Amino acid sequence: MKDLENYGVLEMNAREIKETEGGIIPLLILAVDVFAVSFFAGAYYELRQ
């Protein structure tokens, strides 16, 4: 860590990391959305045959 301090790199606290990464909630919403779209696309495909 001492080498990074020479370049002006600082550690981030938990709040800064969450603001940068966006937290887990958007990732969970995206996962549910992808699952729902694939499920309904598959169901639609089966009904069309």
CHARMM-style PDB file with segment names, atoms N, HN, CA, C and O in Angstrom:
ATOM      1  N   MET     1       0.825  -1.193   0.000  1.00  0.00      PROA
ATOM      2  CA  MET     1       0.000   0.000   0.000  1.00  0.00      PROA
ATOM      3  C   MET     1       0.866   1.251   0.000  1.00  0.00      PROA
ATOM      4  O   MET     1       0.433   2.305  -0.467  1.00  0.00      PROA
ATOM      5  N   LYS     2       2.054   1.147   0.507  1.00  0.00      PROA
ATOM      6  HN  LYS     2       2.405   0.292   0.886  1.00  0.00      PROA
ATOM      7  CA  LYS     2       2.933   2.319   0.566  1.00  0.00      PROA
ATOM      8  C   LYS     2       3.291   2.814  -0.828  1.00  0.00      PROA
ATOM      9  O   LYS     2       3.424   4.020  -1.037  1.00  0.00      PROA
ATOM     10  N   ASP     3       3.451   1.902  -1.788  1.00  0.00      PROA
ATOM     11  HN  ASP     3       3.343   0.922  -1.618  1.00  0.00      PROA
ATOM     12  CA  ASP     3       3.790   2.317  -3.150  1.00  0.00      PROA
ATOM     13  C   ASP     3       2.660   3.126  -3.775  1.00  0.00      PROA
ATOM     14  O   ASP     3       2.914   4.101  -4.482  1.00  0.00      PROA
ATOM     15  N   LEU     4       1.419   2.731  -3.522  1.00  0.00      PROA
ATOM     16  HN  LEU     4       1.213   1.939  -2.947  1.00  0.00      PROA
ATOM     17  CA  LEU     4       0.283   3.454  -4.084  1.00  0.00      PROA
ATOM     18  C   LEU     4       0.140   4.842  -3.484  1.00  0.00      PROA
ATOM     19  O   LEU     4      -0.271   5.778  -4.171  1.00  0.00      PROA
ATOM     20  N   GLU     5       0.476   4.982  -2.207  1.00  0.00      PROA
ATOM     21  HN  GLU     5       0.810   4.222  -1.650  1.00  0.00      PROA
ATOM     22  CA  GLU     5       0.384   6.289  -1.560  1.00  0.00      PROA
ATOM     23  C   GLU     5       1.350   7.277  -2.209  1.00  0.00      PROA
ATOM     24  O   GLU     5       1.086   8.479  -2.220  1.00  0.00      PROA
ATOM     25  N   ASN     6       2.445   6.793  -2.741  1.00  0.00      PROA
ATOM     26  HN  ASN     6       2.659   5.816  -2.732  1.00  0.00      PROA
ATOM     27  CA  ASN     6       3.396   7.664  -3.422  1.00  0.00      PROA
ATOM     28  C   ASN     6       2.796   8.260  -4.693  1.00  0.00      PROA
ATOM     29  O   ASN     6       3.190   9.343  -5.126  1.00  0.00      PROA
ATOM     30  N   TYR     7       1.847   7.551  -5.283  1.00  0.00      PROA
ATOM     31  HN  TYR     7       1.527   6.672  -4.931  1.00  0.00      PROA
ATOM     32  CA  TYR     7       1.194   8.034  -6.505  1.00  0.00      PROA
ATOM     33  C   TYR     7      -0.079   8.824  -6.217  1.00  0.00      PROA
ATOM     34  O   TYR     7      -0.754   9.264  -7.147  1.00  0.00      PROA
ATOM     35  N   GLY     8      -0.414   9.008  -4.951  1.00  0.00      PROA
ATOM     36  HN  GLY     8       0.134   8.650  -4.195  1.00  0.00      PROA
ATOM     37  CA  GLY     8      -1.600   9.780  -4.591  1.00  0.00      PROA
ATOM     38  C   GLY     8      -2.874   8.962  -4.565  1.00  0.00      PROA
ATOM     39  O   GLY     8      -3.964   9.534  -4.550  1.00  0.00      PROA
ATOM     40  N   VAL     9      -2.773   7.637  -4.558  1.00  0.00      PROA
ATOM     41  HN  VAL     9      -1.887   7.172  -4.570  1.00  0.00      PROA
ATOM     42  CA  VAL     9      -3.947   6.765  -4.492  1.00  0.00      PROA
ATOM     43  C   VAL     9      -4.348   6.613  -3.037  1.00  0.00      PROA
ATOM     44  O   VAL     9      -3.514   6.324  -2.179  1.00  0.00      PROA
ATOM     45  N   LEU    10      -5.628   6.810  -2.763  1.00  0.00      PROA
ATOM     46  HN  LEU    10      -6.306   7.045  -3.460  1.00  0.00      PROA
ATOM     47  CA  LEU    10      -6.129   6.705  -1.396  1.00  0.00      PROA
ATOM     48  C   LEU    10      -7.116   5.558  -1.293  1.00  0.00      PROA
ATOM     49  O   LEU    10      -7.710   5.148  -2.291  1.00  0.00      PROA
ATOM     50  N   GLU    11      -7.290   5.040  -0.082  1.00  0.00      PROA
ATOM     51  HN  GLU    11      -6.807   5.373   0.728  1.00  0.00      PROA
ATOM     52  CA  GLU    11      -8.284   3.996   0.155  1.00  0.00      PROA
ATOM     53  C   GLU    11      -9.673   4.606   0.160  1.00  0.00      PROA
ATOM     54  O   GLU    11      -9.857   5.773   0.506  1.00  0.00      PROA
ATOM     55  N   MET    12     -10.649   3.794  -0.229  1.00  0.00      PROA
ATOM     56  HN  MET    12     -10.500   2.845  -0.509  1.00  0.00      PROA
ATOM     57  CA  MET    12     -12.038   4.247  -0.188  1.00  0.00      PROA
ATOM     58  C   MET    12     -12.717   3.599   1.011  1.00  0.00      PROA
ATOM     59  O   MET    12     -12.433   2.452   1.356  1.00  0.00      PROA
ATOM     60  N   ASN    13     -13.623   4.353   1.645  1.00  0.00      PROA
ATOM     61  HN  ASN    13     -13.854   5.284   1.365  1.00  0.00      PROA
ATOM     62  CA  ASN    13     -14.384   3.764   2.737  1.00  0.00      PROA
ATOM     63  C   ASN    13     -15.601   3.030   2.173  1.00  0.00      PROA
ATOM     64  O   ASN    13     -15.828   3.046   0.964  1.00  0.00      PROA
ATOM     65  N   ALA    14     -16.377   2.393   3.034  1.00  0.00      PROA
ATOM     66  HN  ALA    14     -16.193   2.379   4.016  1.00  0.00      PROA
ATOM     67  CA  ALA    14     -17.505   1.564   2.584  1.00  0.00      PROA
ATOM     68  C   ALA    14     -18.539   2.380   1.820  1.00  0.00      PROA
ATOM     69  O   ALA    14     -19.104   1.891   0.842  1.00  0.00      PROA
ATOM     70  N   ARG    15     -18.794   3.595   2.241  1.00  0.00      PROA
ATOM     71  HN  ARG    15     -18.335   3.992   3.036  1.00  0.00      PROA
ATOM     72  CA  ARG    15     -19.792   4.440   1.560  1.00  0.00      PROA
ATOM     73  C   ARG    15     -19.326   4.795   0.148  1.00  0.00      PROA
ATOM     74  O   ARG    15     -20.119   4.760  -0.793  1.00  0.00      PROA
ATOM     75  N   GLU    16     -18.069   5.131  -0.002  1.00  0.00      PROA
ATOM     76  HN  GLU    16     -17.424   5.159   0.762  1.00  0.00      PROA
ATOM     77  CA  GLU    16     -17.534   5.466  -1.320  1.00  0.00      PROA
ATOM     78  C   GLU    16     -17.546   4.262  -2.253  1.00  0.00      PROA
ATOM     79  O   GLU    16     -17.814   4.395  -3.447  1.00  0.00      PROA
ATOM     80  N   ILE    17     -17.257   3.093  -1.705  1.00  0.00      PROA
ATOM     81  HN  ILE    17     -17.039   2.985  -0.735  1.00  0.00      PROA
ATOM     82  CA  ILE    17     -17.288   1.878  -2.524  1.00  0.00      PROA
ATOM     83  C   ILE    17     -18.711   1.607  -2.993  1.00  0.00      PROA
ATOM     84  O   ILE    17     -18.923   1.273  -4.158  1.00  0.00      PROA
ATOM     85  N   LYS    18     -19.688   1.745  -2.100  1.00  0.00      PROA
ATOM     86  HN  LYS    18     -19.516   2.016  -1.153  1.00  0.00      PROA
ATOM     87  CA  LYS    18     -21.080   1.506  -2.469  1.00  0.00      PROA
ATOM     88  C   LYS    18     -21.541   2.502  -3.527  1.00  0.00      PROA
ATOM     89  O   LYS    18     -22.254   2.124  -4.456  1.00  0.00      PROA
ATOM     90  N   GLU    19     -21.149   3.765  -3.402  1.00  0.00      PROA
ATOM     91  HN  GLU    19     -20.570   4.073  -2.647  1.00  0.00      PROA
ATOM     92  CA  GLU    19     -21.528   4.775  -4.389  1.00  0.00      PROA
ATOM     93  C   GLU    19     -20.885   4.489  -5.741  1.00  0.00      PROA
ATOM     94  O   GLU    19     -21.493   4.730  -6.784  1.00  0.00      PROA
ATOM     95  N   THR    20     -19.668   3.979  -5.724  1.00  0.00      PROA
ATOM     96  HN  THR    20     -19.174   3.783  -4.877  1.00  0.00      PROA
ATOM     97  CA  THR    20     -18.959   3.675  -6.964  1.00  0.00      PROA
ATOM     98  C   THR    20     -19.515   2.428  -7.619  1.00  0.00      PROA
ATOM     99  O   THR    20     -19.740   2.406  -8.829  1.00  0.00      PROA
ATOM    100  N   GLU    21     -19.738   1.395  -6.835  1.00  0.00      PROA
ATOM    101  HN  GLU    21     -19.556   1.412  -5.852  1.00  0.00      PROA
ATOM    102  CA  GLU    21     -20.186   0.111  -7.359  1.00  0.00      PROA
ATOM    103  C   GLU    21     -21.694   0.060  -7.569  1.00  0.00      PROA
ATOM    104  O   GLU    21     -22.173  -0.746  -8.367  1.00  0.00      PROA
ATOM    105  N   GLY    22     -22.448   0.895  -6.874  1.00  0.00      PROA
ATOM    106  HN  GLY    22     -22.060   1.549  -6.225  1.00  0.00      PROA
ATOM    107  CA  GLY    22     -23.892   0.909  -7.037  1.00  0.00      PROA
ATOM    108  C   GLY    22     -24.638  -0.024  -6.112  1.00  0.00      PROA
ATOM    109  O   GLY    22     -25.869  -0.026  -6.116  1.00  0.00      PROA
ATOM    110  N   GLY    23     -23.953  -0.802  -5.333  1.00  0.00      PROA
ATOM    111  HN  GLY    23     -22.953  -0.801  -5.330  1.00  0.00      PROA
ATOM    112  CA  GLY    23     -24.618  -1.714  -4.413  1.00  0.00      PROA
ATOM    113  C   GLY    23     -25.106  -2.970  -5.116  1.00  0.00      PROA
ATOM    114  O   GLY    23     -24.878  -3.158  -6.311  1.00  0.00      PROA
ATOM    115  N   ILE    24     -25.783  -3.827  -4.355  1.00  0.00      PROA
ATOM    116  HN  ILE    24     -25.968  -3.673  -3.385  1.00  0.00      PROA
ATOM    117  CA  ILE    24     -26.225  -5.119  -4.886  1.00  0.00      PROA
ATOM    118  C   ILE    24     -27.635  -5.044  -5.456  1.00  0.00      PROA
ATOM    119  O   ILE    24     -27.998  -5.876  -6.288  1.00  0.00      PROA
ATOM    120  N   ILE    25     -28.435  -4.079  -5.038  1.00  0.00      PROA
ATOM    121  HN  ILE    25     -28.141  -3.403  -4.362  1.00  0.00      PROA
ATOM    122  CA  ILE    25     -29.834  -4.006  -5.469  1.00  0.00      PROA
ATOM    123  C   ILE    25     -29.962  -3.867  -6.987  1.00  0.00      PROA
ATOM    124  O   ILE    25     -30.740  -4.614  -7.580  1.00  0.00      PROA
ATOM    125  N   PRO    26     -29.248  -2.960  -7.646  1.00  0.00      PROA
ATOM    126  CA  PRO    26     -29.371  -2.893  -9.110  1.00  0.00      PROA
ATOM    127  C   PRO    26     -28.974  -4.191  -9.799  1.00  0.00      PROA
ATOM    128  O   PRO    26     -29.553  -4.548 -10.825  1.00  0.00      PROA
ATOM    129  N   LEU    27     -28.000  -4.898  -9.252  1.00  0.00      PROA
ATOM    130  HN  LEU    27     -27.529  -4.608  -8.418  1.00  0.00      PROA
ATOM    131  CA  LEU    27     -27.589  -6.173  -9.833  1.00  0.00      PROA
ATOM    132  C   LEU    27     -28.696  -7.212  -9.695  1.00  0.00      PROA
ATOM    133  O   LEU    27     -28.942  -7.982 -10.623  1.00  0.00      PROA
ATOM    134  N   LEU    28     -29.359  -7.239  -8.552  1.00  0.00      PROA
ATOM    135  HN  LEU    28     -29.159  -6.614  -7.798  1.00  0.00      PROA
ATOM    136  CA  LEU    28     -30.471  -8.177  -8.354  1.00  0.00      PROA
ATOM    137  C   LEU    28     -31.634  -7.855  -9.275  1.00  0.00      PROA
ATOM    138  O   LEU    28     -32.254  -8.763  -9.829  1.00  0.00      PROA
ATOM    139  N   ILE    29     -31.937  -6.587  -9.443  1.00  0.00      PROA
ATOM    140  HN  ILE    29     -31.434  -5.849  -8.992  1.00  0.00      PROA
ATOM    141  CA  ILE    29     -33.026  -6.185 -10.342  1.00  0.00      PROA
ATOM    142  C   ILE    29     -32.694  -6.602 -11.777  1.00  0.00      PROA
ATOM    143  O   ILE    29     -33.565  -7.094 -12.493  1.00  0.00      PROA
ATOM    144  N   LEU    30     -31.478  -6.415 -12.188  1.00  0.00      PROA
ATOM    145  HN  LEU    30     -30.770  -6.015 -11.606  1.00  0.00      PROA
ATOM    146  CA  LEU    30     -31.057  -6.819 -13.531  1.00  0.00      PROA
ATOM    147  C   LEU    30     -31.177  -8.334 -13.706  1.00  0.00      PROA
ATOM    148  O   LEU    30     -31.630  -8.798 -14.752  1.00  0.00      PROA
ATOM    149  N   ALA    31     -30.782  -9.098 -12.706  1.00  0.00      PROA
ATOM    150  HN  ALA    31     -30.414  -8.721 -11.856  1.00  0.00      PROA
ATOM    151  CA  ALA    31     -30.860 -10.554 -12.787  1.00  0.00      PROA
ATOM    152  C   ALA    31     -32.307 -11.014 -12.915  1.00  0.00      PROA
ATOM    153  O   ALA    31     -32.602 -11.896 -13.721  1.00  0.00      PROA
ATOM    154  N   VAL    32     -33.207 -10.434 -12.138  1.00  0.00      PROA
ATOM    155  HN  VAL    32     -32.967  -9.717 -11.483  1.00  0.00      PROA
ATOM    156  CA  VAL    32     -34.628 -10.785 -12.216  1.00  0.00      PROA
ATOM    157  C   VAL    32     -35.183 -10.407 -13.573  1.00  0.00      PROA
ATOM    158  O   VAL    32     -35.956 -11.168 -14.156  1.00  0.00      PROA
ATOM    159  N   ASP    33     -34.810  -9.262 -14.082  1.00  0.00      PROA
ATOM    160  HN  ASP    33     -34.182  -8.645 -13.608  1.00  0.00      PROA
ATOM    161  CA  ASP    33     -35.286  -8.805 -15.385  1.00  0.00      PROA
ATOM    162  C   ASP    33     -34.825  -9.742 -16.500  1.00  0.00      PROA
ATOM    163  O   ASP    33     -35.618 -10.105 -17.368  1.00  0.00      PROA
ATOM    164  N   VAL    34     -33.576 -10.129 -16.485  1.00  0.00      PROA
ATOM    165  HN  VAL    34     -32.931  -9.835 -15.780  1.00  0.00      PROA
ATOM    166  CA  VAL    34     -33.052 -11.041 -17.513  1.00  0.00      PROA
ATOM    167  C   VAL    34     -33.764 -12.386 -17.426  1.00  0.00      PROA
ATOM    168  O   VAL    34     -34.114 -12.967 -18.453  1.00  0.00      PROA
ATOM    169  N   PHE    35     -33.981 -12.885 -16.220  1.00  0.00      PROA
ATOM    170  HN  PHE    35     -33.697 -12.413 -15.385  1.00  0.00      PROA
ATOM    171  CA  PHE    35     -34.691 -14.148 -16.047  1.00  0.00      PROA
ATOM    172  C   PHE    35     -36.117 -14.049 -16.576  1.00  0.00      PROA
ATOM    173  O   PHE    35     -36.578 -14.950 -17.277  1.00  0.00      PROA
ATOM    174  N   ALA    36     -36.821 -12.965 -16.249  1.00  0.00      PROA
ATOM    175  HN  ALA    36     -36.446 -12.233 -15.680  1.00  0.00      PROA
ATOM    176  CA  ALA    36     -38.205 -12.814 -16.685  1.00  0.00      PROA
ATOM    177  C   ALA    36     -38.300 -12.717 -18.206  1.00  0.00      PROA
ATOM    178  O   ALA    36     -39.175 -13.337 -18.810  1.00  0.00      PROA
ATOM    179  N   VAL    37     -37.429 -11.964 -18.814  1.00  0.00      PROA
ATOM    180  HN  VAL    37     -36.718 -11.460 -18.323  1.00  0.00      PROA
ATOM    181  CA  VAL    37     -37.455 -11.822 -20.273  1.00  0.00      PROA
ATOM    182  C   VAL    37     -37.180 -13.158 -20.946  1.00  0.00      PROA
ATOM    183  O   VAL    37     -37.860 -13.518 -21.907  1.00  0.00      PROA
ATOM    184  N   SER    38     -36.195 -13.893 -20.455  1.00  0.00      PROA
ATOM    185  HN  SER    38     -35.643 -13.600 -19.675  1.00  0.00      PROA
ATOM    186  CA  SER    38     -35.887 -15.192 -21.069  1.00  0.00      PROA
ATOM    187  C   SER    38     -37.019 -16.187 -20.846  1.00  0.00      PROA
ATOM    188  O   SER    38     -37.322 -16.982 -21.735  1.00  0.00      PROA
ATOM    189  N   PHE    39     -37.642 -16.157 -19.688  1.00  0.00      PROA
ATOM    190  HN  PHE    39     -37.396 -15.510 -18.966  1.00  0.00      PROA
ATOM    191  CA  PHE    39     -38.755 -17.060 -19.403  1.00  0.00      PROA
ATOM    192  C   PHE    39     -39.933 -16.788 -20.335  1.00  0.00      PROA
ATOM    193  O   PHE    39     -40.481 -17.710 -20.939  1.00  0.00      PROA
ATOM    194  N   PHE    40     -40.319 -15.519 -20.448  1.00  0.00      PROA
ATOM    195  HN  PHE    40     -39.874 -14.770 -19.957  1.00  0.00      PROA
ATOM    196  CA  PHE    40     -41.465 -15.186 -21.289  1.00  0.00      PROA
ATOM    197  C   PHE    40     -41.154 -15.352 -22.778  1.00  0.00      PROA
ATOM    198  O   PHE    40     -42.046 -15.682 -23.558  1.00  0.00      PROA
ATOM    199  N   ALA    41     -39.923 -15.131 -23.174  1.00  0.00      PROA
ATOM    200  HN  ALA    41     -39.198 -14.862 -22.540  1.00  0.00      PROA
ATOM    201  CA  ALA    41     -39.543 -15.362 -24.563  1.00  0.00      PROA
ATOM    202  C   ALA    41     -39.635 -16.850 -24.882  1.00  0.00      PROA
ATOM    203  O   ALA    41     -40.103 -17.219 -25.959  1.00  0.00      PROA
ATOM    204  N   GLY    42     -39.205 -17.696 -23.979  1.00  0.00      PROA
ATOM    205  HN  GLY    42     -38.825 -17.396 -23.104  1.00  0.00      PROA
ATOM    206  CA  GLY    42     -39.298 -19.137 -24.169  1.00  0.00      PROA
ATOM    207  C   GLY    42     -40.755 -19.601 -24.209  1.00  0.00      PROA
ATOM    208  O   GLY    42     -41.116 -20.443 -25.031  1.00  0.00      PROA
ATOM    209  N   ALA    43     -41.578 -19.063 -23.335  1.00  0.00      PROA
ATOM    210  HN  ALA    43     -41.284 -18.380 -22.666  1.00  0.00      PROA
ATOM    211  CA  ALA    43     -42.991 -19.429 -23.320  1.00  0.00      PROA
ATOM    212  C   ALA    43     -43.671 -18.982 -24.620  1.00  0.00      PROA
ATOM    213  O   ALA    43     -44.472 -19.725 -25.187  1.00  0.00      PROA
ATOM    214  N   TYR    44     -43.360 -17.796 -25.080  1.00  0.00      PROA
ATOM    215  HN  TYR    44     -42.709 -17.192 -24.619  1.00  0.00      PROA
ATOM    216  CA  TYR    44     -43.930 -17.302 -26.334  1.00  0.00      PROA
ATOM    217  C   TYR    44     -43.495 -18.173 -27.502  1.00  0.00      PROA
ATOM    218  O   TYR    44     -44.298 -18.478 -28.384  1.00  0.00      PROA
ATOM    219  N   TYR    45     -42.240 -18.571 -27.513  1.00  0.00      PROA
ATOM    220  HN  TYR    45     -41.588 -18.324 -26.796  1.00  0.00      PROA
ATOM    221  CA  TYR    45     -41.716 -19.415 -28.586  1.00  0.00      PROA
ATOM    222  C   TYR    45     -42.449 -20.762 -28.603  1.00  0.00      PROA
ATOM    223  O   TYR    45     -42.802 -21.268 -29.668  1.00  0.00      PROA
ATOM    224  N   GLU    46     -42.673 -21.337 -27.416  1.00  0.00      PROA
ATOM    225  HN  GLU    46     -42.386 -20.926 -26.551  1.00  0.00      PROA
ATOM    226  CA  GLU    46     -43.374 -22.623 -27.339  1.00  0.00      PROA
ATOM    227  C   GLU    46     -44.821 -22.496 -27.797  1.00  0.00      PROA
ATOM    228  O   GLU    46     -45.339 -23.416 -28.429  1.00  0.00      PROA
ATOM    229  N   LEU    47     -45.478 -21.403 -27.502  1.00  0.00      PROA
ATOM    230  HN  LEU    47     -45.057 -20.655 -26.988  1.00  0.00      PROA
ATOM    231  CA  LEU    47     -46.871 -21.213 -27.911  1.00  0.00      PROA
ATOM    232  C   LEU    47     -46.997 -21.026 -29.423  1.00  0.00      PROA
ATOM    233  O   LEU    47     -48.011 -21.398 -30.012  1.00  0.00      PROA
ATOM    234  N   ARG    48     -45.986 -20.460 -30.040  1.00  0.00      PROA
ATOM    235  HN  ARG    48     -45.162 -20.157 -29.562  1.00  0.00      PROA
ATOM    236  CA  ARG    48     -46.031 -20.192 -31.488  1.00  0.00      PROA
ATOM    237  C   ARG    48     -45.814 -21.449 -32.312  1.00  0.00      PROA
ATOM    238  O   ARG    48     -46.103 -21.444 -33.509  1.00  0.00      PROA
ATOM    239  N   GLN    49     -45.320 -22.517 -31.721  1.00  0.00      PROA
ATOM    240  HN  GLN    49     -45.085 -22.521 -30.749  1.00  0.00      PROA
ATOM    241  CA  GLN    49     -45.057 -23.733 -32.504  1.00  0.00      PROA
ATOM    242  C   GLN    49     -46.254 -24.628 -32.555  1.00  0.00      PROA
ATOM    243  OT1 GLN    49     -46.204 -25.692 -33.173  1.00  0.00      PROA
TER     244      GLN     49
END
